[in-house]
């Protein structure tokens, strides 16, 4: 049902924008455009808020951290679930983390500059590591790394951009990504990887601490960061989120700084 809702929602968005453009060339009532727009919003809301059928919270799965060094958490499931405000794409227990090295401050959100280069952020290019023994079932790294969106003007553009990304499906939202099969019906996803940085291919077996790729700024992302989540299937269209706990770290809360030794 969730997959059908997402596909129908994207179709309705396409129809709406097609009617919007056609309105400049053909004479028909603009009221017709409200029908696909309304359906798109309703269907997308249903897909994003639909929860798993099983009651209660599943137990957290303990795994290794996906990074080393000093980081801080954003949009953490330690503070709210769903952590990103949606159950779509298996994100219920997802977390975002940004690099916070003591010798290199991370650029802060503000009014200026409107955009920054990715190399201004210490997370860009950071190695991403396997969290357990696993098999690579999805590996994508052809999407470009865009400039940052960590300013108020750029954030407005990001909201507009996100609407078009959602029409392209989950791959356009998460950008370059890796999905690992951890066994037992549990899968790990790393999103927003750097273009061309993958060190693994689909079908590879990996071990804890093995290099998978590097942090980037692809997909629906404000700045170079790591989006990590566990889920109950490899298909983002229908997967549900699964709680995790990093060994030696736990689940860092919003703004919490943590360190992982190599």
LOVEX-191527 format. One record per residue (C-alpha): residue in one letter; x, y, z. Coordinates in Angstrom, 1 decimal, padded with zeros to 4 digits, always signed. Example, Ala and Ser with C-alpha at 12.3 -4.5 7.8 and 13.67 -1.06 7.14 Angstrom:
REM residues 2
R  residu  px  py  pz
R  A  +012.3  -004.5  +007.8 $
R  S  +013.7  -001.1  +007.1 $
This chain:
REM residues 262
R  residu  px  py  pz
R  X  +000.0  +000.0  +000.0 $
R  X  +002.8  +002.4  +000.8 $
R  X  +004.6  +001.8  -002.5 $
R  X  +001.3  +002.3  -004.4 $
R  X  +000.7  +005.6  -002.5 $
R  X  +004.2  +006.9  -003.2 $
R  X  +004.0  +006.0  -006.9 $
R  X  +000.5  +007.6  -007.3 $
R  X  +001.6  +010.7  -005.4 $
R  X  +004.6  +011.2  -007.8 $
R  X  +002.3  +010.7  -010.8 $
R  X  -000.1  +013.3  -009.5 $
R  X  +002.8  +015.8  -009.0 $
R  X  +003.9  +015.3  -012.6 $
R  X  +000.4  +015.8  -013.8 $
R  X  +000.1  +019.0  -011.7 $
R  X  +003.3  +020.5  -013.1 $
R  X  +002.4  +019.4  -016.6 $
R  X  -000.9  +021.3  -016.3 $
R  X  +000.9  +024.3  -014.9 $
R  X  +003.2  +024.5  -017.9 $
R  X  +000.4  +023.7  -020.3 $
R  X  -001.6  +026.6  -018.9 $
R  X  +000.8  +029.1  -020.6 $
R  X  +000.0  +027.7  -024.0 $
R  X  -003.6  +026.4  -023.8 $
R  X  -006.8  +027.9  -022.5 $
R  X  -008.4  +025.7  -019.8 $
R  X  -009.5  +026.3  -016.2 $
R  X  -006.7  +026.4  -013.6 $
R  X  -009.1  +024.7  -011.2 $
R  X  -008.3  +021.4  -012.8 $
R  X  -004.8  +021.7  -011.4 $
R  X  -006.0  +021.5  -007.8 $
R  X  -007.3  +018.0  -008.3 $
R  X  -003.9  +016.3  -008.9 $
R  X  -002.2  +018.7  -006.4 $
R  X  -004.7  +017.7  -003.7 $
R  X  -004.4  +014.0  -004.4 $
R  X  -000.5  +014.2  -004.4 $
R  X  -000.5  +015.8  -001.0 $
R  X  -003.0  +013.4  +000.5 $
R  X  -001.3  +010.3  -000.9 $
R  X  +002.2  +011.5  +000.2 $
R  X  +000.9  +012.3  +003.7 $
R  X  -000.6  +008.8  +003.9 $
R  X  +002.7  +007.2  +002.8 $
R  X  +004.9  +009.2  +005.1 $
R  X  +002.8  +008.7  +008.2 $
R  X  +001.8  +005.1  +007.8 $
R  X  +003.4  +003.0  +010.6 $
R  X  +004.2  -000.7  +010.8 $
R  X  +001.3  -003.0  +011.7 $
R  X  +003.1  -004.7  +014.6 $
R  X  +002.5  -002.8  +017.9 $
R  X  +005.2  -001.6  +020.2 $
R  X  +008.8  -000.7  +019.6 $
R  X  +011.1  -003.4  +018.3 $
R  X  +014.3  -004.1  +020.3 $
R  X  +017.4  -002.1  +019.3 $
R  X  +020.1  -003.9  +017.4 $
R  X  +023.7  -003.3  +018.6 $
R  X  +026.2  -002.6  +015.9 $
R  X  +029.5  -000.8  +015.5 $
R  X  +029.5  +002.9  +014.7 $
R  X  +029.8  +003.8  +011.0 $
R  X  +032.5  +006.4  +011.5 $
R  X  +035.6  +007.2  +013.6 $
R  X  +036.6  +010.6  +015.1 $
R  X  +034.6  +013.3  +016.7 $
R  X  +031.0  +013.8  +015.6 $
R  X  +027.6  +015.3  +016.7 $
R  X  +024.1  +014.0  +016.1 $
R  X  +021.1  +015.7  +014.4 $
R  X  +017.6  +014.5  +013.9 $
R  X  +018.2  +011.7  +016.4 $
R  X  +015.7  +008.9  +017.4 $
R  X  +016.9  +009.4  +021.0 $
R  X  +014.8  +012.6  +021.0 $
R  X  +011.8  +011.7  +018.9 $
R  X  +010.4  +008.9  +016.6 $
R  X  +010.1  +009.2  +013.7 $
R  X  +013.3  +011.1  +014.0 $
R  X  +013.0  +012.8  +010.6 $
R  X  +009.3  +013.5  +010.9 $
R  X  +008.3  +010.6  +008.6 $
R  X  +008.1  +006.8  +008.5 $
R  X  +008.7  +006.9  +004.7 $
R  X  +011.9  +005.3  +003.3 $
R  X  +012.5  +003.4  +006.5 $
R  X  +013.6  +006.6  +008.3 $
R  X  +011.7  +006.2  +011.6 $
R  X  +014.9  +005.5  +013.6 $
R  X  +017.4  +007.2  +011.3 $
R  X  +020.1  +009.6  +012.5 $
R  X  +022.2  +012.4  +010.9 $
R  X  +025.7  +013.0  +012.1 $
R  X  +028.2  +015.8  +011.3 $
R  X  +031.9  +015.9  +011.9 $
R  X  +033.1  +018.1  +014.7 $
R  X  +036.9  +017.9  +014.9 $
R  X  +038.3  +020.1  +017.6 $
R  X  +040.9  +021.6  +015.3 $
R  X  +038.5  +022.5  +012.5 $
R  X  +035.2  +024.1  +013.4 $
R  X  +032.2  +023.2  +011.2 $
R  X  +030.6  +026.2  +009.3 $
R  X  +027.4  +027.2  +011.1 $
R  X  +023.9  +027.8  +009.7 $
R  X  +023.2  +031.5  +009.0 $
R  X  +022.4  +034.1  +006.4 $
R  X  +025.8  +034.4  +004.7 $
R  X  +027.4  +033.0  +002.6 $
R  X  +024.3  +031.6  +000.9 $
R  X  +026.2  +028.4  -000.2 $
R  X  +029.5  +026.9  +000.6 $
R  X  +031.9  +024.5  -001.1 $
R  X  +031.8  +020.9  +000.3 $
R  X  +035.4  +020.9  +001.2 $
R  X  +034.6  +023.7  +003.8 $
R  X  +032.9  +021.0  +005.9 $
R  X  +035.1  +018.5  +007.8 $
R  X  +032.7  +015.6  +007.2 $
R  X  +033.2  +015.8  +003.4 $
R  X  +035.4  +012.8  +002.4 $
R  X  +035.3  +011.2  +005.9 $
R  X  +035.5  +007.3  +005.6 $
R  X  +032.3  +005.3  +006.2 $
R  X  +032.8  +001.9  +007.7 $
R  X  +030.7  -001.3  +007.8 $
R  X  +028.9  -001.7  +011.1 $
R  X  +028.8  -005.5  +011.0 $
R  X  +029.5  -008.6  +008.9 $
R  X  +027.2  -008.1  +006.0 $
R  X  +026.5  -008.4  +002.2 $
R  X  +026.3  -005.3  +000.0 $
R  X  +022.9  -005.4  -001.7 $
R  X  +022.8  -001.8  -003.0 $
R  X  +025.7  +000.5  -004.0 $
R  X  +025.1  +003.8  -005.9 $
R  X  +027.6  +006.6  -006.3 $
R  X  +026.9  +008.4  -009.6 $
R  X  +024.9  +011.4  -008.2 $
R  X  +026.7  +014.7  -008.0 $
R  X  +027.7  +016.4  -004.8 $
R  X  +025.9  +019.8  -004.7 $
R  X  +026.8  +023.0  -002.9 $
R  X  +025.7  +023.3  +000.7 $
R  X  +022.2  +024.5  +001.7 $
R  X  +023.1  +025.6  +005.2 $
R  X  +021.8  +029.2  +005.1 $
R  X  +018.2  +030.6  +005.3 $
R  X  +018.0  +031.5  +001.6 $
R  X  +019.4  +028.1  +000.5 $
R  X  +017.1  +026.3  +002.9 $
R  X  +014.1  +027.8  +001.0 $
R  X  +015.6  +026.5  -002.2 $
R  X  +016.1  +023.1  -000.6 $
R  X  +012.4  +022.9  +000.3 $
R  X  +011.5  +023.6  -003.3 $
R  X  +014.2  +021.2  -004.6 $
R  X  +013.0  +018.4  -002.3 $
R  X  +009.6  +018.5  -003.9 $
R  X  +011.1  +017.6  -007.3 $
R  X  +013.5  +015.0  -005.7 $
R  X  +010.5  +013.3  -004.2 $
R  X  +009.0  +012.9  -007.6 $
R  X  +012.1  +011.0  -008.7 $
R  X  +011.7  +008.4  -005.9 $
R  X  +013.8  +007.5  -002.9 $
R  X  +017.1  +007.2  -004.8 $
R  X  +016.9  +011.0  -005.6 $
R  X  +016.2  +011.8  -002.0 $
R  X  +019.0  +009.7  -000.4 $
R  X  +021.5  +010.4  -003.2 $
R  X  +024.5  +008.1  -003.4 $
R  X  +024.0  +005.3  -000.9 $
R  X  +024.9  +001.8  +000.3 $
R  X  +022.6  -000.8  +001.7 $
R  X  +024.0  -003.7  +003.7 $
R  X  +022.2  -007.0  +004.5 $
R  X  +023.2  -007.7  +008.2 $
R  X  +021.2  -010.9  +008.2 $
R  X  +018.1  -011.8  +010.2 $
R  X  +015.9  -009.5  +008.2 $
R  X  +017.9  -006.3  +009.1 $
R  X  +019.5  -003.9  +006.7 $
R  X  +021.7  -000.8  +007.2 $
R  X  +021.6  +002.2  +004.9 $
R  X  +024.2  +005.0  +004.5 $
R  X  +023.0  +007.9  +002.5 $
R  X  +024.5  +011.1  +000.8 $
R  X  +027.8  +009.5  -000.1 $
R  X  +030.4  +011.3  -002.1 $
R  X  +030.3  +010.8  -005.8 $
R  X  +032.6  +008.1  -007.1 $
R  X  +033.8  +007.2  -003.6 $
R  X  +032.5  +003.6  -003.2 $
R  X  +035.0  +001.0  -002.3 $
R  X  +032.5  -001.9  -002.5 $
R  X  +030.1  -003.4  -005.1 $
R  X  +026.8  -005.1  -004.9 $
R  X  +027.4  -008.7  -003.8 $
R  X  +030.6  -008.0  -001.8 $
R  X  +030.9  -009.4  +001.7 $
R  X  +032.2  -006.9  +004.2 $
R  X  +033.4  -007.0  +007.8 $
R  X  +033.1  -004.6  +010.7 $
R  X  +035.3  -001.5  +010.2 $
R  X  +035.8  -002.2  +006.5 $
R  X  +035.8  +000.9  +004.2 $
R  X  +032.6  +001.3  +002.2 $
R  X  +033.0  +004.8  +000.8 $
R  X  +033.2  +008.4  +001.8 $
R  X  +030.9  +011.0  +003.2 $
R  X  +029.5  +013.4  +000.6 $
R  X  +026.6  +015.8  -000.1 $
R  X  +024.4  +014.2  -002.6 $
R  X  +020.6  +013.9  -002.6 $
R  X  +018.4  +015.9  -000.3 $
R  X  +021.1  +017.2  +002.0 $
R  X  +021.9  +020.6  +003.6 $
R  X  +025.6  +019.9  +004.1 $
R  X  +028.1  +017.0  +004.0 $
R  X  +026.9  +014.6  +006.6 $
R  X  +026.1  +010.9  +007.3 $
R  X  +022.6  +009.7  +007.3 $
R  X  +022.4  +006.3  +008.8 $
R  X  +019.5  +003.9  +009.5 $
R  X  +018.5  +000.3  +010.1 $
R  X  +015.4  -001.1  +008.4 $
R  X  +013.5  -004.3  +007.9 $
R  X  +014.1  -004.6  +004.1 $
R  X  +016.3  -003.4  +001.3 $
R  X  +013.5  -001.6  -000.6 $
R  X  +013.2  +002.0  +000.6 $
R  X  +009.7  +002.3  -000.8 $
R  X  +008.3  -000.2  +001.7 $
R  X  +010.9  -000.6  +004.4 $
R  X  +010.1  +000.2  +008.1 $
R  X  +012.7  +001.6  +010.5 $
R  X  +014.5  -000.6  +013.1 $
R  X  +016.1  +000.9  +016.3 $
R  X  +019.9  +000.6  +016.6 $
R  X  +022.6  +001.2  +019.3 $
R  X  +026.2  +001.8  +018.5 $
R  X  +028.7  +000.0  +020.6 $
R  X  +030.5  +002.3  +023.0 $
R  X  +028.2  +005.2  +022.0 $
R  X  +024.6  +004.1  +022.2 $
R  X  +022.2  +006.5  +020.5 $
R  X  +023.5  +010.1  +020.7 $
R  X  +020.8  +012.8  +021.2 $
R  X  +020.4  +015.9  +019.2 $
R  X  +023.5  +018.1  +019.6 $
R  X  +025.4  +015.5  +021.5 $
R  X  +029.0  +015.2  +020.7 $
R  X  +030.6  +011.7  +020.7 $
R  X  +034.0  +010.3  +019.7 $
R  X  +034.9  +006.9  +018.2 $
R  X  +038.5  +005.7  +018.3 $
R  X  +039.9  +004.1  +015.1 $
